[in-house]
């Protein structure tokens, strides 16, 4: 039980949704629930777990982030070697540090060792790198997939009765055959478990947390609020707009080094709206200008207007705190009338709604850019 508790958190890797990288290990009660499965379920008693992920289907306090931590702890010895190799190749500075909870496969127990690893610049704690090819948005075997597609909900809850996760997990412990069928289906379709090697979206909880950070920031530059705003938006938008807008670059400089665009996406033209933007405005790349100000001014519009040249296209997006005032609306309409340039705006309200649909998956967040563009064009002569 002690070893299971130790294995339940891996701060050096920092997977999961904690904003501080410091998680909390499971307690005795949760560890006892996991170990009790070997008594309650004959298959586990005789054969053990086929996949650690199966614990999610029986114990309420074990989720996908916990499964990732357990996996990392049992592979920590490899991750130490991998991190040392990559940092040596890249020239990243390392220090001699003590690493706790490294699993010794010969002794079958966790122990502390000394290793040379990179250090987090703020917390001064050791860091471990993980091969990108290992990462998935969620574990292939997970509770959400089971509940949506395999769980016999009608057998668990009566009509009109709330079906809670606890009821489902209790049912699973008494009806292992349902879980076994789900796991075998996942094993059979394992080739469908693919990730984009160039991009991994941030989790829904992290997207919500990122927007909460944005909402709390004051407008202006005090205490680096403008820098923090740009950084947070630059982390959030690539996940919200993927896969239609991809290959984001924050603080992109022009070749001459004079101009810096806050955020640029490559226009992959795999959406009808993006094809239209390419056709009408020649936008092979799309410029997003982030302004942490109470109101967009004429100077801000003139700045974005200078960026919208033939090399990038004539379509741009302001990310700012509030909608444009009447005078600035008239100015962007005049730009369209005179130069056929289109500038649309996404405010805090729009970004919040984008996070909501990113969570619910009812629509794609790019629809909010489309809506802003439609509203803009309806005002144009």
Phi, psi and omega per residue, in radians:
X1 nan -0.683 3.118
X2 -1.095 -0.715 -3.128
X3 -1.142 -0.650 3.123
X4 -1.146 -0.678 3.105
X5 -1.140 -0.755 3.112
X6 -1.070 -0.690 -3.076
X7 -1.270 -0.169 -2.953
X8 -1.468 -0.010 3.133
X9 -2.570 2.372 3.141
X10 -2.366 1.532 -3.057
X11 -1.167 -0.531 -3.066
X12 -1.114 -0.525 3.119
X13 -1.533 -0.732 3.036
X14 1.364 0.451 3.030
X15 -1.255 2.915 -3.132
X16 1.791 -2.771 -3.004
X17 -2.108 0.182 3.120
X18 -1.258 2.251 -3.131
X19 -1.320 -0.240 -3.107
X20 -1.813 -0.027 -3.059
X21 1.153 0.043 -3.131
X22 -1.886 1.861 -3.122
X23 -1.678 -3.038 -3.115
X24 -2.223 2.303 3.139
X25 -1.245 2.768 3.063
X26 -1.193 2.815 3.124
X27 -1.702 -3.123 -3.132
X28 -1.039 -0.666 -3.085
X29 -1.105 -0.805 3.138
X30 -1.148 -0.705 3.115
X31 -1.089 -0.703 3.110
X32 -1.128 -0.648 3.103
X33 -1.091 -0.718 3.127
X34 -1.128 -0.840 -3.085
X35 -1.185 -0.464 3.134
X36 -1.167 -0.346 3.126
X37 -1.082 -0.511 3.129
X38 -1.231 -0.310 3.068
X39 -1.666 -0.646 -3.048
X40 -1.366 -0.564 -3.015
X41 -1.997 1.952 -3.062
X42 -0.946 -0.666 -3.099
X43 -1.057 -0.778 -3.127
X44 -1.222 -0.606 3.106
X45 -1.060 -0.680 -3.067
X46 -1.570 -0.517 -2.985
X47 -2.161 -0.282 -3.043
X48 1.362 -3.081 3.138
X49 -1.340 2.412 2.930
X50 -1.382 -0.690 -3.127
X51 -2.392 2.299 3.076
X52 -1.014 -0.501 -3.086
X53 -1.034 -0.413 -3.090
X54 -1.096 -0.383 -3.133
X55 -1.027 -0.559 3.136
X56 -1.011 -0.451 -3.036
X57 -1.535 0.033 -3.112
X58 -2.285 -0.499 -3.014
X59 -2.100 2.167 -2.996
X60 -1.110 -0.627 -3.031
X61 -1.485 0.019 3.134
X62 -1.858 1.960 3.134
X63 -2.075 -2.997 -3.058
X64 -1.114 -0.615 3.128
X65 -1.186 -0.619 3.115
X66 -1.192 -0.691 3.101
X67 -1.057 -0.730 3.118
X68 -1.078 -0.726 3.120
X69 -1.101 -0.769 3.137
X70 -1.059 -0.785 3.129
X71 -1.056 -0.784 -3.117
X72 -1.094 -0.689 -3.111
X73 -1.152 -0.674 3.130
X74 -1.311 -0.294 3.105
X75 -1.889 0.231 -3.002
X76 -1.081 -0.591 3.131
X77 -1.060 -0.766 3.074
X78 -1.120 -0.758 -3.097
X79 -1.097 -0.584 3.086
X80 -1.109 -0.819 3.125
X81 -1.112 -0.741 -3.137
X82 -1.098 -0.774 -3.129
X83 -1.104 -0.755 3.129
X84 -1.071 -0.753 -3.131
X85 -1.111 -0.831 -3.102
X86 -1.158 -0.728 -3.131
X87 -1.171 -0.615 3.089
X88 -1.136 -0.734 -3.133
X89 -1.173 -0.624 -3.055
X90 -1.614 -0.113 3.141
X91 1.330 0.462 3.111
X92 -1.417 2.296 -3.095
X93 -1.151 2.402 3.118
X94 -2.241 2.804 3.114
X95 -2.349 2.768 3.052
X96 -1.354 2.118 -3.079
X97 -2.399 2.895 3.052
X98 -1.703 2.239 3.100
X99 -1.896 2.186 -3.121
X100 -1.623 2.771 2.986
X101 1.035 0.883 3.026
X102 -1.676 2.170 -3.039
X103 -1.351 2.195 3.067
X104 -1.668 1.900 -3.042
X105 -1.208 -0.446 3.110
X106 -1.303 -0.761 -3.128
X107 -1.515 -0.211 -3.111
X108 0.973 0.814 3.063
X109 -2.724 2.849 3.114
X110 -1.537 2.539 3.118
X111 -2.626 2.845 3.111
X112 -1.594 2.458 3.104
X113 -2.380 2.878 3.041
X114 -1.737 2.458 -3.131
X115 -2.668 2.818 3.085
X116 -1.782 1.974 -3.019
X117 -2.479 2.831 3.041
X118 -1.247 2.754 -3.079
X119 -2.059 2.415 3.048
X120 -1.119 2.253 -3.033
X121 -1.145 -0.374 -3.094
X122 -1.743 -0.801 -3.084
X123 -1.578 -0.275 -3.099
X124 1.093 0.405 3.096
X125 -1.729 2.662 -3.098
X126 -1.162 2.630 -3.139
X127 -2.123 2.566 3.033
X128 -2.095 2.385 3.082
X129 -1.610 2.658 -3.141
X130 -2.198 2.319 3.082
X131 -0.987 2.295 -3.089
X132 -1.042 -0.561 -3.101
X133 -1.131 -0.270 3.110
X134 -1.418 -0.358 -2.945
X135 -1.381 2.463 3.032
X136 -2.312 2.736 3.091
X137 -1.104 -0.726 3.015
X138 -2.483 2.775 3.023
X139 -1.019 2.537 -3.113
X140 -1.040 -0.717 3.020
X141 -1.660 1.960 -3.093
X142 -2.574 2.793 -3.052
X143 -1.144 -0.726 -3.087
X144 -1.040 -0.763 3.118
X145 -1.135 -0.719 3.111
X146 -1.075 -0.812 -3.074
X147 -1.132 -0.700 -3.090
X148 -1.258 -0.697 -2.910
X149 -2.024 -0.304 -3.021
X150 -2.199 -0.402 -3.051
X151 -1.182 2.189 3.087
X152 -1.350 1.365 -2.978
X153 -1.075 -0.637 -3.111
X154 -1.158 -0.435 3.129
X155 -1.416 -0.299 -3.049
X156 -1.692 -0.790 -3.089
X157 -2.006 2.467 3.054
X158 -1.373 2.852 -3.099
X159 -0.988 2.262 3.125
X160 1.444 -0.023 -3.121
X161 -1.656 2.421 3.133
X162 -1.192 2.307 3.127
X163 -1.716 1.748 -3.114
X164 -1.571 2.818 3.125
X165 -1.102 -0.637 -3.136
X166 -1.071 -0.719 3.114
X167 -1.108 -0.700 -3.141
X168 -1.134 -0.783 -3.116
X169 -1.157 -0.670 3.085
X170 -1.101 -0.749 3.096
X171 -1.060 -0.733 -3.127
X172 -1.058 -0.691 -3.128
X173 -1.135 -0.517 3.137
X174 -1.616 -0.164 -3.083
X175 -2.372 1.155 -3.032
X176 -1.075 -0.451 -3.110
X177 -1.004 -0.603 3.131
X178 -1.147 -0.765 3.117
X179 -1.155 -0.716 -3.137
X180 -1.056 -0.729 3.125
X181 -1.121 -0.693 3.115
X182 -1.106 -0.785 -3.117
X183 -1.138 -0.728 3.124
X184 -1.123 -0.625 3.089
X185 -1.145 -0.707 3.108
X186 -1.153 -0.664 3.098
X187 -1.154 -0.686 -3.114
X188 -1.166 -0.590 -3.074
X189 -1.819 0.450 -3.047
X190 -1.066 -0.464 3.134
X191 -1.164 -0.299 3.078
X192 -1.346 -0.193 -3.107
X193 -1.439 1.509 -3.099
X194 -2.150 2.627 3.036
X195 -2.227 2.692 3.054
X196 -1.256 2.045 -3.087
X197 -1.179 -0.207 -3.106
X198 -1.763 -0.175 -3.043
X199 -2.774 2.440 3.023
X200 -2.318 2.152 -3.118
X201 -1.193 2.634 3.047
X202 -1.318 2.635 -3.121
X203 -1.130 2.812 -3.132
X204 -1.025 -0.778 -3.115
X205 -1.085 -0.684 3.125
X206 -1.179 -0.625 3.097
X207 -1.101 -0.768 3.108
X208 -1.107 -0.736 -3.133
X209 -1.149 -0.675 3.136
X210 -1.092 -0.713 -3.141
X211 -1.215 -0.616 3.087
X212 -1.066 -0.652 3.070
X213 -1.100 -0.723 -3.127
X214 -1.111 -0.789 -3.102
X215 -1.069 -0.571 -3.074
X216 -1.391 -0.247 -3.110
X217 -1.263 2.346 3.037
X218 -1.313 2.756 3.055
X219 -1.314 2.776 3.135
X220 1.748 -2.886 -3.038
X221 -1.972 -0.033 -3.100
X222 -1.051 2.404 3.126
X223 0.952 0.609 3.099
X224 1.035 0.564 -3.134
X225 -1.088 -0.644 -3.128
X226 -1.179 -0.676 3.104
X227 -1.157 -0.765 3.133
X228 -1.129 -0.629 3.105
X229 -1.122 -0.845 -3.134
X230 -1.100 -0.704 -3.141
X231 -1.125 -0.779 -3.103
X232 -1.156 -0.774 3.105
X233 -1.110 -0.705 3.129
X234 -1.118 -0.426 3.076
X235 -1.504 -0.582 -3.035
X236 -1.396 -0.845 -3.008
X237 -1.063 -0.714 3.134
X238 -0.999 -0.598 3.091
X239 -1.289 -0.712 -3.102
X240 -1.149 -0.641 -3.002
X241 -1.687 -0.102 3.088
X242 -1.220 2.468 0.124
X243 -1.692 0.014 -3.060
X244 -1.168 -0.716 3.023
X245 -1.975 2.229 -2.981
X246 -2.429 3.093 3.109
X247 0.941 0.915 -3.126
X248 -1.215 2.531 3.031
X249 -2.338 2.136 3.129
X250 -1.569 2.471 3.127
X251 0.941 0.975 -3.102
X252 -1.441 2.138 3.121
X253 -1.584 2.618 2.987
X254 -1.331 2.929 -3.093
X255 -1.028 -0.610 -3.122
X256 -1.425 -0.100 3.087
X257 1.347 0.062 -3.069
X258 -1.396 -0.807 -3.052
X259 -1.808 2.503 3.081
X260 -2.182 2.040 3.063
X261 -1.585 2.332 -3.041
X262 -1.034 -0.816 -3.063
X263 -2.671 2.248 -3.134
X264 -2.209 2.373 3.034
X265 -2.007 2.562 2.984
X266 -1.377 2.331 3.119
X267 -1.510 1.732 -3.088
X268 -1.341 -0.194 3.103
X269 0.995 0.575 3.095
X270 -1.737 0.381 3.084
X271 -2.467 2.504 -3.082
X272 -1.001 -0.677 3.126
X273 -1.096 -0.741 -3.125
X274 -1.184 -0.590 3.039
X275 -1.108 -0.702 3.120
X276 -1.128 -0.729 3.131
X277 -1.099 -0.684 3.106
X278 -1.164 -0.760 -3.085
X279 -1.179 -0.772 -3.039
X280 -1.454 -0.546 -2.998
X281 -2.172 -0.004 3.120
X282 1.123 0.556 -3.028
X283 -1.587 1.560 3.019
X284 -1.254 -0.467 3.000
X285 -2.275 2.671 -3.073
X286 -2.074 2.189 -3.075
X287 -1.619 2.266 3.029
X288 -2.001 2.161 3.125
X289 -1.896 2.142 -3.056
X290 -1.772 2.173 -3.110
X291 -2.265 1.932 3.113
X292 -1.530 1.143 -3.101
X293 -2.212 2.752 3.121
X294 -1.159 -0.626 3.131
X295 -2.546 2.398 3.013
X296 -1.184 2.343 -3.109
X297 -1.899 3.064 3.102
X298 -1.042 -0.685 -3.120
X299 -1.100 -0.658 3.120
X300 -1.125 -0.742 3.135
X301 -1.139 -0.712 3.111
X302 -1.106 -0.646 3.133
X303 -1.121 -0.852 3.126
X304 -1.125 -0.622 3.112
X305 -1.045 -0.676 3.132
X306 -1.150 -0.542 3.133
X307 -1.251 -0.517 -2.998
X308 -1.436 1.326 3.123
X309 -1.890 3.056 -3.076
X310 -1.033 -0.505 -3.105
X311 -1.156 -0.528 3.135
X312 -1.918 -0.405 -3.038
X313 1.872 2.969 -3.001
X314 -1.930 0.494 3.093
X315 -2.143 2.208 -3.132
X316 -2.400 2.824 -3.093
X317 -2.280 2.237 2.956
X318 -1.570 2.275 2.935
X319 -1.884 1.981 -3.053
X320 -2.591 -3.120 -2.968
X321 -1.448 -0.579 -3.045
X322 -2.365 2.756 3.082
X323 -1.078 2.814 3.105
X324 -1.175 2.584 2.987
X325 -1.408 2.976 -3.005
X326 -1.003 -0.743 -3.086
X327 -1.121 -0.704 -3.127
X328 -1.284 -0.563 3.048
X329 -1.062 -0.768 3.122
X330 -1.101 -0.621 -3.107
X331 -1.183 -0.753 -3.136
X332 -1.224 -0.540 3.067
X333 -1.168 -0.683 3.098
X334 -1.125 -0.601 3.086
X335 -1.101 -0.683 3.109
X336 -1.183 -0.734 -3.104
X337 -1.134 -0.699 -3.048
X338 -1.565 -0.608 -3.019
X339 -2.200 0.040 -3.089
X340 0.934 0.804 3.007
X341 -1.891 2.438 -3.111
X342 -2.015 2.212 3.075
X343 -2.193 2.126 3.107
X344 -2.029 2.896 -3.014
X345 -2.236 2.382 2.966
X346 -2.060 2.084 -3.120
X347 -1.700 -3.117 3.092
X348 -0.974 -0.676 -3.134
X349 -1.100 -0.741 3.133
X350 -1.136 -0.766 -3.126
X351 -1.104 -0.698 3.114
X352 -1.085 -0.745 3.118
X353 -1.165 -0.594 3.090
X354 -1.115 -0.705 3.090
X355 -1.131 -0.664 -3.140
X356 -1.100 -0.806 -3.124
X357 -1.290 -0.485 3.024
X358 -1.068 -0.652 3.110
X359 -1.264 -0.908 -3.042
X360 -1.339 -0.396 -3.107
X361 1.075 0.382 3.088
X362 -1.285 -0.596 3.083
X363 -2.490 2.989 3.080
X364 -1.673 2.457 -3.117
X365 -0.990 -0.393 3.129
X366 -1.090 -0.358 3.124
X367 -1.060 -0.415 -3.135
X368 -1.336 -0.530 3.003
X369 -1.192 -0.714 3.113
X370 -1.073 -0.777 3.131
X371 -1.056 -0.772 3.131
X372 -1.095 -0.673 3.131
X373 -1.178 -0.743 3.118
X374 -1.069 -0.766 3.122
X375 -1.110 -0.660 3.108
X376 -1.123 -0.843 -3.088
X377 -1.141 -0.528 3.118
X378 -1.194 -0.361 3.096
X379 -1.571 -0.231 -3.094
X380 -1.367 2.596 -3.136
X381 -1.234 nan nan
